[in-house]
Amino acid sequence: YNNSQMSAKDIDSFCLLNDAGRNLLKTAMEKLSLSARAYDRIIKVSRTIADLEAAENIGTDHLAEAIQYRSLDRESWGY
């Protein structure tokens, strides 16, 4: 089992965000005009980044890194 296979229910259980994280993600979603699918992907990548650092919780630094990857992906594909 890996993070990319998480369902929406799993995301709600294993990818808890604090207020700062929710605000950061909300701002990114609005400014970058991201979809709900992109939201889920950012959360999953954030969980993976946190796991690689052996962090129990997703921090704003993990979210920021995942958002940056998403932005780079969009630039590469010309969106």
TIVO-2410 file (N, C-alpha, C; in nm, 3 decimals):
# residues 79
REC num residu      c1      c2      c3 atome chaine
REC   1      Y   0.085  -0.119   0.000     N      A
REC   1      Y   0.000   0.000   0.000    CA      A
REC   1      Y   0.088   0.123   0.000     C      A
REC   2      N   0.056   0.221  -0.082     N      A
REC   2      N   0.133   0.345  -0.082    CA      A
REC   2      N   0.040   0.465  -0.084     C      A
REC   3      N   0.097   0.581  -0.061     N      A
REC   3      N   0.017   0.703  -0.048    CA      A
REC   3      N  -0.062   0.737  -0.173     C      A
REC   4      S  -0.010   0.702  -0.289     N      A
REC   4      S  -0.082   0.736  -0.412    CA      A
REC   4      S  -0.214   0.660  -0.425     C      A
REC   5      Q  -0.228   0.552  -0.350     N      A
REC   5      Q  -0.349   0.471  -0.358    CA      A
REC   5      Q  -0.453   0.508  -0.252     C      A
REC   6      M  -0.427   0.613  -0.175     N      A
REC   6      M  -0.520   0.651  -0.070    CA      A
REC   6      M  -0.653   0.698  -0.127     C      A
REC   7      S  -0.759   0.653  -0.064     N      A
REC   7      S  -0.893   0.699  -0.100    CA      A
REC   7      S  -0.920   0.831  -0.028     C      A
REC   8      A  -1.032   0.893  -0.060     N      A
REC   8      A  -1.069   1.018   0.008    CA      A
REC   8      A  -1.083   0.995   0.159     C      A
REC   9      K  -1.137   0.880   0.196     N      A
REC   9      K  -1.152   0.847   0.338    CA      A
REC   9      K  -1.015   0.833   0.404     C      A
REC  10      D  -0.920   0.770   0.335     N      A
REC  10      D  -0.784   0.756   0.388    CA      A
REC  10      D  -0.717   0.893   0.405     C      A
REC  11      I  -0.738   0.979   0.307     N      A
REC  11      I  -0.680   1.113   0.315    CA      A
REC  11      I  -0.731   1.184   0.439     C      A
REC  12      D  -0.861   1.174   0.464     N      A
REC  12      D  -0.920   1.237   0.583    CA      A
REC  12      D  -0.863   1.179   0.712     C      A
REC  13      S  -0.827   1.052   0.710     N      A
REC  13      S  -0.776   0.986   0.830    CA      A
REC  13      S  -0.627   1.008   0.853     C      A
REC  14      F  -0.548   1.004   0.746     N      A
REC  14      F  -0.403   1.003   0.760    CA      A
REC  14      F  -0.333   1.132   0.720     C      A
REC  15      C  -0.406   1.227   0.668     N      A
REC  15      C  -0.344   1.350   0.617    CA      A
REC  15      C  -0.405   1.473   0.684     C      A
REC  16      L  -0.397   1.477   0.813     N      A
REC  16      L  -0.454   1.589   0.888    CA      A
REC  16      L  -0.366   1.713   0.873     C      A
REC  17      L  -0.431   1.826   0.853     N      A
REC  17      L  -0.360   1.953   0.838    CA      A
REC  17      L  -0.396   2.045   0.953     C      A
REC  18      N  -0.297   2.123   0.997     N      A
REC  18      N  -0.328   2.224   1.098    CA      A
REC  18      N  -0.385   2.348   1.028     C      A
REC  19      D  -0.422   2.448   1.105     N      A
REC  19      D  -0.484   2.569   1.047    CA      A
REC  19      D  -0.393   2.636   0.944     C      A
REC  20      A  -0.264   2.646   0.977     N      A
REC  20      A  -0.170   2.710   0.884    CA      A
REC  20      A  -0.162   2.632   0.754     C      A
REC  21      G  -0.161   2.500   0.763     N      A
REC  21      G  -0.156   2.416   0.644    CA      A
REC  21      G  -0.281   2.430   0.559     C      A
REC  22      R  -0.396   2.432   0.624     N      A
REC  22      R  -0.522   2.449   0.550    CA      A
REC  22      R  -0.525   2.585   0.479     C      A
REC  23      N  -0.478   2.689   0.547     N      A
REC  23      N  -0.476   2.823   0.487    CA      A
REC  23      N  -0.380   2.828   0.368     C      A
REC  24      L  -0.264   2.767   0.383     N      A
REC  24      L  -0.166   2.765   0.274    CA      A
REC  24      L  -0.224   2.693   0.153     C      A
REC  25      L  -0.285   2.579   0.175     N      A
REC  25      L  -0.341   2.502   0.065    CA      A
REC  25      L  -0.459   2.575   0.000     C      A
REC  26      K  -0.541   2.638   0.081     N      A
REC  26      K  -0.654   2.714   0.027    CA      A
REC  26      K  -0.605   2.828  -0.062     C      A
REC  27      T  -0.503   2.899  -0.016     N      A
REC  27      T  -0.447   3.009  -0.093    CA      A
REC  27      T  -0.389   2.959  -0.226     C      A
REC  28      A  -0.315   2.848  -0.219     N      A
REC  28      A  -0.255   2.792  -0.340    CA      A
REC  28      A  -0.363   2.747  -0.438     C      A
REC  29      M  -0.468   2.685  -0.386     N      A
REC  29      M  -0.577   2.638  -0.472    CA      A
REC  29      M  -0.641   2.756  -0.547     C      A
REC  30      E  -0.661   2.866  -0.476     N      A
REC  30      E  -0.724   2.983  -0.537    CA      A
REC  30      E  -0.631   3.051  -0.637     C      A
REC  31      K  -0.505   3.074  -0.598     N      A
REC  31      K  -0.413   3.147  -0.684    CA      A
REC  31      K  -0.372   3.068  -0.807     C      A
REC  32      L  -0.362   2.937  -0.793     N      A
REC  32      L  -0.319   2.854  -0.905    CA      A
REC  32      L  -0.436   2.792  -0.980     C      A
REC  33      S  -0.559   2.820  -0.935     N      A
REC  33      S  -0.680   2.765  -0.997    CA      A
REC  33      S  -0.672   2.614  -1.012     C      A
REC  34      L  -0.644   2.548  -0.901     N      A
REC  34      L  -0.628   2.403  -0.902    CA      A
REC  34      L  -0.762   2.333  -0.881     C      A
REC  35      S  -0.770   2.212  -0.932     N      A
REC  35      S  -0.892   2.132  -0.922    CA      A
REC  35      S  -0.893   2.051  -0.792     C      A
REC  36      A  -1.006   1.988  -0.768     N      A
REC  36      A  -1.018   1.899  -0.652    CA      A
REC  36      A  -0.921   1.781  -0.664     C      A
REC  37      R  -0.902   1.734  -0.785     N      A
REC  37      R  -0.806   1.626  -0.807    CA      A
REC  37      R  -0.664   1.671  -0.770     C      A
REC  38      A  -0.630   1.794  -0.808     N      A
REC  38      A  -0.498   1.848  -0.774    CA      A
REC  38      A  -0.484   1.861  -0.623     C      A
REC  39      Y  -0.591   1.899  -0.556     N      A
REC  39      Y  -0.591   1.909  -0.409    CA      A
REC  39      Y  -0.553   1.774  -0.349     C      A
REC  40      D  -0.619   1.669  -0.393     N      A
REC  40      D  -0.588   1.535  -0.340    CA      A
REC  40      D  -0.444   1.496  -0.369     C      A
REC  41      R  -0.398   1.526  -0.487     N      A
REC  41      R  -0.260   1.490  -0.523    CA      A
REC  41      R  -0.159   1.566  -0.437     C      A
REC  42      I  -0.184   1.693  -0.414     N      A
REC  42      I  -0.094   1.772  -0.330    CA      A
REC  42      I  -0.091   1.715  -0.189     C      A
REC  43      I  -0.206   1.678  -0.137     N      A
REC  43      I  -0.212   1.619  -0.003    CA      A
REC  43      I  -0.133   1.488   0.002     C      A
REC  44      K  -0.150   1.404  -0.099     N      A
REC  44      K  -0.080   1.275  -0.101    CA      A
REC  44      K   0.071   1.294  -0.111     C      A
REC  45      V   0.114   1.386  -0.196     N      A
REC  45      V   0.258   1.414  -0.208    CA      A
REC  45      V   0.311   1.472  -0.077     C      A
REC  46      S   0.234   1.558  -0.014     N      A
REC  46      S   0.274   1.614   0.116    CA      A
REC  46      S   0.292   1.504   0.220     C      A
REC  47      R   0.201   1.407   0.220     N      A
REC  47      R   0.210   1.295   0.313    CA      A
REC  47      R   0.337   1.214   0.286     C      A
REC  48      T   0.370   1.195   0.158     N      A
REC  48      T   0.492   1.122   0.122    CA      A
REC  48      T   0.616   1.198   0.167     C      A
REC  49      I   0.618   1.328   0.146     N      A
REC  49      I   0.732   1.409   0.189    CA      A
REC  49      I   0.748   1.401   0.341     C      A
REC  50      A   0.638   1.411   0.412     N      A
REC  50      A   0.643   1.400   0.559    CA      A
REC  50      A   0.692   1.261   0.600     C      A
REC  51      D   0.646   1.157   0.531     N      A
REC  51      D   0.691   1.021   0.561    CA      A
REC  51      D   0.842   1.006   0.541     C      A
REC  52      L   0.894   1.064   0.433     N      A
REC  52      L   1.037   1.056   0.406    CA      A
REC  52      L   1.121   1.123   0.514     C      A
REC  53      E   1.062   1.222   0.579     N      A
REC  53      E   1.130   1.291   0.689    CA      A
REC  53      E   1.094   1.230   0.824     C      A
REC  54      A   1.020   1.120   0.822     N      A
REC  54      A   0.975   1.052   0.944    CA      A
REC  54      A   0.894   1.144   1.034     C      A
REC  55      A   0.818   1.233   0.971     N      A
REC  55      A   0.732   1.326   1.045    CA      A
REC  55      A   0.594   1.264   1.062     C      A
REC  56      E   0.542   1.273   1.181     N      A
REC  56      E   0.410   1.216   1.207    CA      A
REC  56      E   0.300   1.296   1.138     C      A
REC  57      N   0.316   1.427   1.136     N      A
REC  57      N   0.214   1.516   1.079    CA      A
REC  57      N   0.268   1.588   0.956     C      A
REC  58      I   0.177   1.627   0.869     N      A
REC  58      I   0.212   1.708   0.753    CA      A
REC  58      I   0.229   1.851   0.799     C      A
REC  59      G   0.345   1.908   0.772     N      A
REC  59      G   0.372   2.046   0.808    CA      A
REC  59      G   0.356   2.140   0.689     C      A
REC  60      T   0.357   2.268   0.717     N      A
REC  60      T   0.345   2.365   0.608    CA      A
REC  60      T   0.462   2.354   0.512     C      A
REC  61      D   0.579   2.315   0.563     N      A
REC  61      D   0.694   2.299   0.475    CA      A
REC  61      D   0.672   2.183   0.378     C      A
REC  62      H   0.606   2.077   0.424     N      A
REC  62      H   0.576   1.963   0.336    CA      A
REC  62      H   0.474   2.006   0.229     C      A
REC  63      L   0.373   2.079   0.271     N      A
REC  63      L   0.272   2.128   0.176    CA      A
REC  63      L   0.334   2.222   0.074     C      A
REC  64      A   0.417   2.314   0.120     N      A
REC  64      A   0.480   2.410   0.030    CA      A
REC  64      A   0.564   2.339  -0.076     C      A
REC  65      E   0.636   2.236  -0.034     N      A
REC  65      E   0.717   2.159  -0.129    CA      A
REC  65      E   0.629   2.088  -0.232     C      A
REC  66      A   0.521   2.028  -0.186     N      A
REC  66      A   0.429   1.959  -0.278    CA      A
REC  66      A   0.363   2.057  -0.374     C      A
REC  67      I   0.326   2.174  -0.326     N      A
REC  67      I   0.266   2.276  -0.412    CA      A
REC  67      I   0.367   2.322  -0.516     C      A
REC  68      Q   0.491   2.336  -0.475     N      A
REC  68      Q   0.595   2.377  -0.568    CA      A
REC  68      Q   0.612   2.271  -0.678     C      A
REC  69      Y   0.611   2.144  -0.642     N      A
REC  69      Y   0.620   2.039  -0.743    CA      A
REC  69      Y   0.503   2.047  -0.840     C      A
REC  70      R   0.385   2.074  -0.787     N      A
REC  70      R   0.266   2.085  -0.872    CA      A
REC  70      R   0.280   2.203  -0.968     C      A
REC  71      S   0.333   2.313  -0.919     N      A
REC  71      S   0.354   2.431  -1.003    CA      A
REC  71      S   0.455   2.401  -1.114     C      A
REC  72      L   0.562   2.331  -1.079     N      A
REC  72      L   0.662   2.294  -1.179    CA      A
REC  72      L   0.602   2.201  -1.284     C      A
REC  73      D   0.518   2.109  -1.239     N      A
REC  73      D   0.453   2.016  -1.331    CA      A
REC  73      D   0.365   2.092  -1.430     C      A
REC  74      R   0.291   2.189  -1.381     N      A
REC  74      R   0.203   2.268  -1.467    CA      A
REC  74      R   0.284   2.347  -1.568     C      A
REC  75      E   0.398   2.404  -1.525     N      A
REC  75      E   0.483   2.481  -1.616    CA      A
REC  75      E   0.541   2.391  -1.725     C      A
REC  76      S   0.578   2.271  -1.688     N      A
REC  76      S   0.637   2.178  -1.784    CA      A
REC  76      S   0.538   2.138  -1.893     C      A
REC  77      W   0.411   2.128  -1.857     N      A
REC  77      W   0.309   2.086  -1.952    CA      A
REC  77      W   0.238   2.205  -2.017     C      A
REC  78      G   0.278   2.327  -1.981     N      A
REC  78      G   0.223   2.444  -2.046    CA      A
REC  78      G   0.084   2.485  -2.002     C      A
REC  79      Y   0.046   2.453  -1.879     N      A
REC  79      Y  -0.087   2.491  -1.829    CA      A
REC  79      Y  -0.083   2.630  -1.772     C      A
***
